[in-house]
Amino acid sequence: MLTIIIEDEKPAARLLQRKLEKLNIRVDVMLHSVEESIAWFSNNAHPDLIFLDIQLSDGLSFEIFEKIDIKSAIIFTTAYDEYALKAFKLNSIDYLLKPIDEDELEVAVTKFKSNFPKPETNLQLDFEQIKKMFQNPFDKNHKTRFTVKIGQQLKVILIEEIECFFSENKGTYIHTLDNRNYLIDSTLEVLEQDLDPKNFFRISRKFIVPLKSIKEILLYSNSRLKIILPTYKEEEVVVSREKVQEFKTWIG
């Protein structure tokens, strides 16, 4: 497997290389700028996997893709989360924020190995093939973060920060543990497919809740159950009657 790192800070590149060596990933090439990367890709076979910083010394690494049609899989390694949405439109496997956590790095590498051909096949995948792999119901990768737009900025919300999802006035919202609401470009139906069913349950047409956010479960009218969450107080969070038995099984 051919692997490269594109990172303008050489100490950071060497540190990432050492972390990858612990995971039995050999780094074949290290590049340090947009210009150097364009020249390299123009004259060499494209790698299987790229570890890519976004802000390089001479510009954003996205400029490389404007010049070169790169089919390689990419794991972004950056100190900035505002480019997450643009990054995921490319052949992105994961988006790791610096300082890079070794456990998160291992998860990203495992995800790559699980969803892409073995190195000896020497195949390159286009974006549609990658999407199909991630949509494979037998190898589901559940969402671990959401990107939301706030004015002219993007904010990344980790799954651990989410208290519940709810729908209101034809919109879908994330409610976070710090008692804030964020509009997202999705529906509860889509979220049911994207979220880990071991941790999230759709209790009604209006709510999806994570197990970790449930403070209390109370008996409610018409054989329903009422959920008490840490901060969400805008309306009652109730398990619909047809979902009660399934919900009881889910919580164990």
C-alpha positions as CSV (number, residue, x, y, z in Angstrom):
1,M,0.0,0.0,0.0
2,L,1.4,3.4,-1.0
3,T,0.8,6.1,1.7
4,I,1.9,9.7,1.7
5,I,1.6,12.6,4.2
6,I,1.0,16.2,3.0
7,E,1.9,18.5,5.9
8,D,3.8,21.8,5.9
9,E,5.1,21.4,9.5
10,K,7.9,18.8,9.2
11,P,7.9,18.0,13.0
12,A,4.1,17.3,12.8
13,A,4.7,15.2,9.7
14,R,7.3,13.1,11.5
15,L,5.1,12.7,14.6
16,L,2.3,11.5,12.4
17,Q,4.7,9.1,10.7
18,R,5.7,7.6,14.0
19,K,2.1,7.1,15.1
20,L,1.3,5.4,11.8
21,E,4.3,3.1,12.2
22,K,2.8,1.9,15.4
23,L,-0.2,0.9,13.3
24,N,2.0,-0.9,10.8
25,I,1.4,1.8,8.2
26,R,4.6,2.7,6.3
27,V,4.8,6.3,5.0
28,D,6.4,6.3,1.5
29,V,6.5,10.1,0.8
30,M,6.1,13.3,2.7
31,L,5.2,16.5,0.9
32,H,5.0,20.0,2.4
33,S,3.3,22.4,0.1
34,V,0.6,22.8,-2.6
35,E,3.2,23.4,-5.3
36,E,5.3,20.4,-4.3
37,S,2.2,18.2,-4.1
38,I,1.0,19.2,-7.6
39,A,4.4,18.5,-9.1
40,W,4.6,15.1,-7.3
41,F,1.1,13.9,-8.3
42,S,1.8,15.0,-11.9
43,N,4.8,12.7,-12.2
44,N,4.0,9.7,-9.9
45,A,1.4,7.0,-9.5
46,H,-1.2,8.2,-7.0
47,P,-1.1,6.6,-3.6
48,D,-3.8,4.4,-1.9
49,L,-4.0,6.7,1.1
50,I,-3.2,10.3,1.8
51,F,-2.9,12.0,5.2
52,L,-3.7,15.6,4.3
53,D,-3.3,18.8,6.3
54,I,-5.6,21.6,4.9
55,Q,-3.7,24.8,5.5
56,L,-0.3,24.5,3.9
57,S,2.5,27.1,3.7
58,D,1.5,28.3,0.2
59,G,-2.3,27.9,0.4
60,L,-5.1,25.4,1.1
61,S,-4.6,21.8,0.1
62,F,-8.0,21.9,-1.8
63,E,-6.0,23.8,-4.5
64,I,-4.3,20.5,-5.3
65,F,-7.6,18.9,-6.3
66,E,-8.3,21.8,-8.6
67,K,-5.2,20.9,-10.6
68,I,-5.0,17.2,-10.2
69,D,-7.8,14.5,-10.4
70,I,-6.8,12.6,-7.3
71,K,-8.7,9.3,-6.7
72,S,-6.8,8.3,-3.5
73,A,-8.6,7.9,-0.2
74,I,-7.9,10.8,2.2
75,I,-7.7,11.2,5.9
76,F,-7.7,14.9,6.8
77,T,-5.4,15.9,9.7
78,T,-5.9,19.6,10.6
79,A,-6.1,22.1,13.4
80,Y,-9.2,23.7,11.8
81,D,-12.7,22.3,11.8
82,E,-14.3,25.0,9.5
83,Y,-13.3,23.1,6.4
84,A,-15.0,19.8,7.4
85,L,-18.0,20.1,5.0
86,K,-15.8,20.8,2.0
87,A,-13.4,18.0,3.0
88,F,-16.2,15.4,3.1
89,K,-17.1,16.2,-0.5
90,L,-13.8,14.8,-1.5
91,N,-12.7,11.1,-1.1
92,S,-12.5,11.6,2.7
93,I,-12.3,8.7,5.1
94,D,-12.1,10.8,8.2
95,Y,-11.4,14.3,9.5
96,L,-9.0,14.3,12.5
97,L,-8.4,17.4,14.5
98,K,-4.9,18.2,15.8
99,P,-3.5,17.2,18.2
100,I,-4.3,13.8,16.7
101,D,-5.5,11.3,19.2
102,E,-3.9,7.9,18.6
103,D,-7.2,6.0,19.2
104,E,-9.0,8.2,16.7
105,L,-6.2,7.7,14.2
106,E,-6.4,3.9,14.6
107,V,-10.2,4.0,14.0
108,A,-9.7,6.1,10.8
109,V,-7.0,3.6,9.5
110,T,-9.3,0.6,10.4
111,K,-12.1,2.3,8.5
112,F,-9.9,2.7,5.4
113,K,-8.8,-0.9,5.6
114,S,-12.3,-2.2,6.0
115,N,-13.8,-0.3,3.1
116,F,-11.1,-0.2,0.4
117,P,-9.5,-3.0,-1.6
118,K,-6.4,-4.7,-0.4
119,P,-3.2,-3.1,-1.6
120,E,-2.3,-5.8,-4.0
121,T,-5.4,-5.1,-6.1
122,N,-3.9,-1.8,-7.1
123,L,-7.3,-0.3,-7.8
124,Q,-8.4,3.3,-7.6
125,L,-11.9,4.1,-6.6
126,D,-14.1,7.0,-7.8
127,F,-16.3,8.9,-5.4
128,E,-19.5,7.1,-6.3
129,Q,-17.8,3.7,-5.5
130,I,-16.7,5.1,-2.1
131,K,-20.2,6.2,-1.3
132,K,-21.6,2.8,-2.2
133,M,-19.1,1.1,0.1
134,F,-20.1,3.3,3.0
135,Q,-23.8,2.7,2.3
136,N,-23.3,-1.1,2.6
137,P,-25.8,-2.2,5.2
138,F,-23.5,-5.0,6.3
139,D,-20.6,-2.7,7.0
140,K,-22.3,0.4,8.4
141,N,-20.2,3.3,9.6
142,H,-22.4,5.3,12.0
143,K,-22.0,9.1,12.2
144,T,-19.7,10.4,14.9
145,R,-20.0,14.1,14.2
146,F,-22.3,16.6,12.4
147,T,-21.3,19.8,10.7
148,V,-23.8,22.7,11.1
149,K,-23.8,26.2,9.6
150,I,-23.8,29.2,12.0
151,G,-23.9,32.4,9.9
152,Q,-20.8,32.2,7.7
153,Q,-19.1,29.6,9.8
154,L,-19.2,25.8,10.1
155,K,-19.3,24.1,13.5
156,V,-18.5,20.5,14.1
157,I,-20.7,18.8,16.8
158,L,-19.4,15.5,18.2
159,I,-21.9,12.8,18.8
160,E,-21.0,12.9,22.5
161,E,-22.3,16.4,22.7
162,I,-25.8,15.6,21.5
163,E,-28.7,15.4,24.0
164,C,-31.4,14.7,21.4
165,F,-32.6,15.3,17.9
166,F,-36.1,16.8,17.3
167,S,-38.2,18.0,14.5
168,E,-40.1,21.3,14.5
169,N,-41.9,23.3,11.7
170,K,-40.5,21.0,9.0
171,G,-37.0,21.4,10.3
172,T,-34.7,19.0,12.1
173,Y,-32.6,20.1,15.0
174,I,-29.7,19.0,17.2
175,H,-30.1,19.9,20.9
176,T,-26.8,19.8,22.7
177,L,-25.9,19.1,26.3
178,D,-25.0,22.8,26.7
179,N,-28.7,23.6,26.0
180,R,-28.4,24.9,22.4
181,N,-30.3,24.1,19.2
182,Y,-28.8,23.8,15.7
183,L,-30.7,23.3,12.5
184,I,-29.3,20.5,10.4
185,D,-29.8,19.5,6.7
186,S,-31.4,16.1,7.4
187,T,-34.6,14.4,8.6
188,L,-35.3,12.1,11.5
189,E,-35.8,9.3,8.9
190,V,-32.3,9.7,7.5
191,L,-30.8,10.1,11.0
192,E,-32.3,6.7,12.0
193,Q,-30.1,5.1,9.3
194,D,-27.0,7.2,10.2
195,L,-27.0,6.8,14.0
196,D,-25.9,3.7,16.0
197,P,-29.1,1.9,17.0
198,K,-27.3,0.7,20.2
199,N,-27.1,4.3,21.4
200,F,-30.0,6.1,19.7
201,F,-33.7,5.4,19.6
202,R,-36.5,7.2,17.8
203,I,-39.2,7.4,20.5
204,S,-41.8,9.2,18.4
205,R,-42.3,11.1,15.2
206,K,-40.6,14.1,16.8
207,F,-37.7,12.8,18.8
208,I,-34.6,10.6,18.6
209,V,-32.8,10.3,22.0
210,P,-29.4,8.8,23.0
211,L,-29.4,6.3,25.9
212,K,-26.8,8.3,27.8
213,S,-29.0,11.5,27.9
214,I,-32.0,9.8,29.7
215,K,-32.1,11.0,33.3
216,E,-35.5,9.6,34.2
217,I,-38.4,7.6,32.7
218,L,-41.8,8.3,34.0
219,L,-45.2,6.7,33.5
220,Y,-47.4,8.9,31.3
221,S,-51.0,8.9,30.1
222,N,-52.4,6.4,27.6
223,S,-49.7,3.8,28.4
224,R,-46.9,6.0,27.2
225,L,-43.6,7.0,28.9
226,K,-42.2,10.4,29.5
227,I,-38.4,11.0,29.2
228,I,-36.6,13.5,31.3
229,L,-33.5,14.9,29.6
230,P,-30.7,17.0,31.2
231,T,-31.5,20.4,29.6
232,Y,-34.3,20.1,26.9
233,K,-37.4,21.7,28.4
234,E,-39.2,23.2,25.3
235,E,-41.9,20.5,25.3
236,E,-42.5,17.1,26.8
237,V,-40.4,14.3,25.4
238,V,-42.8,11.3,25.3
239,V,-42.4,7.7,24.0
240,S,-45.3,7.1,21.6
241,R,-47.6,4.2,22.6
242,E,-46.6,2.0,19.6
243,K,-42.9,2.5,20.5
244,V,-43.1,1.7,24.2
245,Q,-42.5,-2.1,24.1
246,E,-39.6,-1.7,21.6
247,F,-38.2,1.1,23.8
248,K,-38.3,-1.1,26.9
249,T,-36.4,-3.8,25.0
250,W,-33.9,-1.3,23.8
251,I,-33.0,0.1,27.3
252,G,-32.7,-3.5,28.6
